[in-house]
Amino acid sequence: MANEPRPQTLARQNAVALIQAARAAGWVRARFELKPDGTTVIDASMADPDGPDDFLASDLRMGK
């Protein structure tokens, strides 16, 4: 029986490859969450979700 990689090792290798590909493609954001069972949650975007604020500092004062 050959030594097969653990699910965590495969998930980590896949995440590294995807991060490298995302950077090369110019993606703005890529986040990977590796679960103990080997599953991977990917949150990636080509646009910045935290765009510019629509508020000015003068609009944020309290009171009158």
C-alpha positions in Angstrom: 0.0 0.0 0.0 1.5 3.3 -1.1 1.7 6.3 1.2 -1.2 8.4 0.1 -1.3 12.1 1.2 -3.7 13.0 4.0 -6.8 15.1 3.0 -5.3 18.0 4.9 -2.1 17.9 2.9 -4.0 17.7 -0.4 -6.2 20.6 0.6 -3.2 22.7 1.6 -1.5 22.0 -1.7 -4.6 22.9 -3.6 -5.0 26.2 -1.6 -1.4 27.2 -2.4 -1.9 26.5 -6.1 -5.1 28.5 -6.1 -3.6 31.4 -4.3 -0.7 31.5 -6.7 -3.1 31.4 -9.7 -5.3 34.1 -8.2 -2.4 36.4 -7.7 -1.1 35.8 -11.2 -4.6 36.5 -12.6 -4.8 39.8 -10.6 -7.5 38.9 -8.2 -8.0 41.4 -5.5 -8.9 39.0 -2.7 -8.6 35.2 -2.1 -9.2 33.6 1.3 -9.0 29.9 2.0 -10.3 28.1 5.1 -9.0 24.5 5.4 -11.2 22.2 7.5 -9.8 19.3 9.6 -11.6 16.8 7.3 -9.8 18.2 4.3 -12.6 20.3 2.8 -11.8 23.8 1.7 -13.9 27.0 1.9 -12.9 29.5 -0.7 -13.9 33.2 -0.6 -12.4 35.0 -3.6 -13.3 38.1 -5.5 -11.9 40.2 -8.4 -13.5 43.3 -6.9 -12.8 45.0 -3.5 -15.9 44.3 -1.3 -14.9 47.2 0.9 -15.3 49.9 -1.6 -15.1 53.6 -0.9 -17.3 54.9 1.9 -20.3 57.0 1.0 -19.9 59.1 4.2 -17.8 62.2 4.8 -16.3 62.8 8.2 -18.5 65.9 8.6 -21.6 63.6 8.2 -20.5 61.4 11.1 -20.7 63.9 14.0 -23.1 63.3 16.9 -25.8 65.7 17.9 -26.8 68.8 16.0 
